[in-house]
Amino acid sequence: MEAHTEAVEVLGIDAGGTMTDTFFVDAAGDFVVGKAQSNPDDESVALLNSAEDALGLWGTTVEQAFPDMVTAVYSGTAMLNRVVSRKGLDVGLIVNRGMEDVSRMGRAIQSYLGYAYEDRLHLNTHRYDEPLVPRRNTRGVTERIDSKGDVVIPLRDEEVREAARELLEAGVHGLVICLMHSYKNPVHERRVRDLCTEVAREMGRDVTIVASADYYPVRKESHRINTTVLEAYAAEPSRKTLHRISDRLRDHGTHFDLRVMASHGGTIGWKAKELARTLVSGPIGGVIGAKYLGDQLGYKNIACSDIGGTSFDMALITGGDFTIKQDPDMARLVLSLPLVAMDTVGAGAGSFVRLDPYTGGLKLGPDSAGYRVGVCWPDSGLETVTVSDCHLVLGYLNPDNFLGGVVKLDRERAYQAVKEQLADPLKLPVEEAASGVIELLDFELRQYLRSMVSAKGYNPQDFVCFSYGGAGPVHTYGYTEDLGFEDIIVPAFAAGFSAFGCAAAEFEYRYDMSQDISLAPDAGEAERRSAAETLQKGWSELTEKVIEEFRINGFSPSDVQLKPGYRMQYRGQLNDLEIDSPIPKAGSADDWDQLVDAFNEQYGRVYANSARSPELGYSVTGAIMRGVVDTTKPKIPVEPEAGETPPAEAHLGTRRFFRRGRWYDADLYQMETLQAGNRLRGPVVIESPATTFVVPDGFETYLDKHRLFHLRQL
């Protein structure tokens, strides 16, 4: 193997629940992908194992490559898992007197978030999870600022001191402050913050103190409380994990601070104040990768689909851009985080398979084996069948090539487990039972994907479907069958596609602020100028926060490209749209008119031109400021066409493959050896150390010059 001569500059990391993927980009934009089993006890171990796997393909080592790297971007599920399992820090919450039960009561929707449709219908199935902050750790203080930002009742300092002392004596590791309408006037919240800091210092306690006005100055009390609590409850423990990973990278020669994929689609430093923005970072990487690839290759409408070991994640890119949800929900909590709009289903290759005790039918998940794969891995310690066990029984997977042979799977163990737990109780042959599991999973995923597209008013025929994730290529044919997508694309680097997205993401900080600007359609010049000035005031305040974040990471203001935005809606409507500002600053009536024109144009694209309602007037509900610093991006590969016939060395033989009641002799090919222009007709199994691409009978695939497989139903 020839030594790699280009300096390795960028590392993308996707630490999933099952596998940890790494994606290295060199100075020329070329890239290589690595994969290793995740290690929930120490993520840095899995990261280095995956890095060694990737760099080995370039004939280099971690010690040789890391000193030349410019940056590394992390995405993962550790913080989200911490929230889901309610294993965060003990924190105290200070709210308005009389509002102590708001966090415990939550919003009604939190009693059925994540439920199937039938369970949402019946009240007796609804339940609330334990609150992140128990009632005993909540204190109320006297003060009141009204909805216009005016002080109605002054803050009583001594009550704040008493509340802080009581909570710190109770042993909390953090204090969270969230007062009503602080997004309109933060003076009381910041006074509480300062008083808590004084009390903690007097008591000799070093604790995290978080005020919502400093982090999430937005309306909706429940959303704001939950999000601010997460900063102390989950983000601070995760910061320690990220610190450990960053230190491990530095131990091997790097000289930069680790960046983390944020929920809005950019990346932020691990030292960032708003680290809760990285709560759901793994799946976001795939969407960013799909957008980057679409921008490079001219795909405007993309349906993103990502299957890993634990979940199926979906998102839509329309007109070259994705949608941002301002009030998403995660881990059965309503939040105030800008989040790339995604739908997630707890179904993946590691999902457990059981028989429903009431109906006797197959039931998938939602729990998963995670990094332990399935019963087929003798060292897993598992007894319950997973989807991966069914893959092995049916001939989808090569038991000797899982992770390139690092993990050896046992088909006979999987066969016996499927027989005892599924086939015998159902009185079916083992292959039929395993096939039923795969068909059920494919059907469910197909329905989810169909509904995601059609529920938003779109037709699949207008979209290209990107399929990626370690288990994506195994199921692509099944969950896209008969949906009628314009094209179905499986990147050859599908297993590391989310890490690819991390490497392609902007180094970007984003801050939001709620605003209430409302103008009638016939507003005069003075009113329009005043509205523009109010928005600009918000932009200026947010700019200071963005610049400060980049300063923490060693960048000067001149390095930062500022990108203002806003949320606007027609007056009287319930939903707003996020708009990138067409102007860098606002301060005149003409500037306001340009903001309105940009909103009307975007509204017509999202809905329809006929749905525009300018006669209602306009409301700005929020100011947004993003700051971006240029980084090295991966280069999309371009290879010469080599004809439709694959090279002889790519053919690995045949393997028995079961689908829909019969066995086939499927041709086996090595993915890395196939060349641009090669066309393969099913039944075919294309193997790679990191993933397996299944092309059954009735389908064919074509590998283009960018190493993208195009799947077509015959």
C-alpha positions, 0 to 999 in steps of 0.5 A, a space after each residue: 500500500 502506498 503511503 498517503 502523502 496529503 495532510 489529514 485535516 478534518 475528522 468527523 465522528 459519529 458515536 452511535 449507540 451501536 457503532 462509532 464512525 470516523 470520517 477523515 478528510 485530507 488537504 485535497 478533499 479526499 476522504 476515508 471512513 472507519 468503523 468500530 464498536 461503540 464503547 459507552 463506558 469510554 467513547 474515546 476508546 471507540 473513537 481511536 479504534 475507529 480512527 485506526 481502522 480508517 487511517 489504516 486504509 491510507 497506510 498511516 497511523 493515528 500518531 502520524 495523522 493527528 498532528 496535522 489535523 485542523 479540526 474534529 467534529 463530534 456527534 453522538 447520542 450520549 447526552 440524549 441517552 442520559 436524559 432518556 434514562 434520567 441519569 443527569 445531575 441533581 439540580 435545583 430550580 428557582 422560579 416565581 413564587 406560586 409557580 413551583 409545580 409548573 415543571 412537575 406538571 409539564 405540558 399535556 402533550 408530554 404525557 403521550 409524546 412518543 406513543 403510537 397513535 392508538 395509545 394517544 387516543 386513550 387517556 388511561 395510557 397517558 403518563 408523565 415521566 418523573 420531572 428532571 428536577 423533583 419538587 423538593 429541589 424547587 424553590 419560588 421567589 417573589 417577583 413579577 415582570 409582566 408580558 410587556 417587560 415591565 416590573 410589577 413586583 420588585 425582586 426580594 433579594 433575601 428570598 433568593 439568598 434563602 432559596 439558594 442556601 437551602 438548595 445548596 445545603 440539600 446537595 444539588 450540583 447546579 442551580 437553574 433560574 427561570 422566571 416568567 417573561 424574563 425573555 422580555 426583561 432579564 434584569 430579575 433573572 440576572 440578579 438572581 444569578 448573581 445572588 446565587 453566585 455570591 451564596 455559592 461562593 460564601 458556602 465554598 461550593 463550585 456549582 453550575 448556575 444557569 439563567 434562562 435569560 443568558 441561554 434561551 431568552 424565548 417565550 413558552 415557560 415549560 419549553 424554556 424551563 426544560 431547556 435551561 434545566 438540561 444545561 445543568 442536568 445533562 449538558 454539564 456531565 456531557 461536557 466532561 465526556 467531550 473534555 475527555 475526548 478532546 484531551 485524548 485527541 490532544 494526547 495523540 498530537 492534535 492542537 485544537 478544541 473539539 467541535 460538536 454537531 448542534 441541533 440547528 445544523 452547525 457545529 459549536 465548540 465543546 466549551 460553548 455555553 449552550 451545550 444542550 444544543 448538541 442533545 441530538 447531534 448524531 442524526 443531524 449529521 446525516 441531514 447536513 451530509 445529504 444537503 452538502 451532497 445535494 448542493 454539490 450535485 444539484 439535488 434540490 428535494 431530498 428525502 433523508 433516511 438513516 438506519 442504524 442499530 437503534 433507530 430510523 431517522 427521516 428528514 426532508 430537504 426541499 428547495 435545497 434547504 431543511 426546515 428548522 423546528 423552533 419548539 421540538 420535543 425530545 426524550 418526552 420533553 418539550 424544548 426551546 431549541 432550534 432543531 433540524 426537523 426530523 422524525 425518528 422511529 425506534 426501529 433499527 438493525 439492533 431492535 429486539 424482536 419478541 412475540 406480543 403476549 396478547 396478540 401472538 404477533 411479531 413486535 419490534 423494539 423499541 429497545 435495542 441491543 445497541 453495540 452488542 449486535 444480537 444473539 449471533 455475537 457469542 460475546 454479547 451476553 444477549 438472549 433475545 433475538 434482534 433484527 441482525 440475527 434475522 439478517 444472518 439467518 437469511 443470508 444478508 450478512 457475512 458472519 466472517 466480515 462484520 466490521 471487516 472480521 473484527 467481530 465474528 458472528 455465529 449463524 447457528 446461534 442466531 438460527 437456534 434463537 430465531 427457531 426457539 423464540 419466533 419460529 416454533 411458537 408461530 409454527 413456521 419454518 425458521 427462514 419464514 419467521 426471520 423473513 417475516 421480521 424483515 418484511 414487517 420492519 420494511 413495511 413499517 419503515 415504508 409507511 413512516 417514510 411515505 407519511 412523512 413526505 405526503 403529510 407535508 403535502 409533497 409527492 415522493 416522485 418529486 424527491 430523491 431518497 438518500 439511504 444511509 447508516 450502517 443498516 440503511 443499505 440492507 433495507 433500502 429496497 424494502 422501505 422504498 419499494 413502490 413509493 415512486 421516488 425520482 431516484 434512490 441513492 445509497 452512498 458507498 460511504 453510507 455507513 459513515 455518512 453522518 460522520 461525513 455530514 459532521 465533516 461537511 458542517 459549518 463551524 457555526 454558532 446560533 442564538 435566538 431571541 423572542 420578539 413581538 413586532 406586529 405591523 398592519 398591512 398599511 403601516 406607515 414609514 415611521 412604523 416600518 422604520 421602528 419595526 426594523 430598528 427593533 429587530 436590529 436591536 435584537 440582532 445586535 444583542 445576539 451578535 455579541 453572544 455569537 462573537 463571544 463564543 468564537 472568541 472562546 475558540 480563539 477566533 477574532 470578530 474579523 474571522 466571523 461571517 454574520 448571518 442574521 435571520 428572523 421568524 415571521 408570520 402573517 398576523 393572526 396565524 399560529 405558525 411562523 417561518 424562519 427566514 434568512 435575512 436578505 440584508 445584513 442590517 435593518 434600520 429603515 422602512 425600505 429594509 422592513 419592506 425587503 424583510 417582508 418580501 423575503 418572507 412572502 417568497 419563502 411562504 409561497 415556496 413552503 405552501 403555495 403562492 395562492 396561500 399568501 395573505 399580505 392583507 393580514 399584516 406581518 408579525 416578527 416573532 423572533 430574531 436569529 443571529 448565526 456566525 460562521 467561520 470557514 473550514 475545510 470540506 470533503 471533496 465529492 469523489 469523481 472517478 472515470 467511467 469503467 463500463 457496466 461490467 464489474 471487474 472480475 476481482 470484485 466478484 467474491 462468489 455466491 451466497 444463499 439468500 432468502 426472500 419471500 418464500 424462496 432461496 436465491 443464489 445471490 452473487 457477492 461483490 466487494 464494494 470497494 473494488 466496484 468501479 464507476 459505471 458498473 451495473 448489477 442486477 439482483 439478486 446481488 449482495 455487495 459487501 463492505 467491512 462497514 455495511 452490506 448493500 442488498 439488491 434482491 431480485 426485481 431490482 438493479 443498481 448502478 454505481 456512478 462516478 461519485 461512488 453513489 449507488 442508484 437503486 432502481 425497481 425493475 
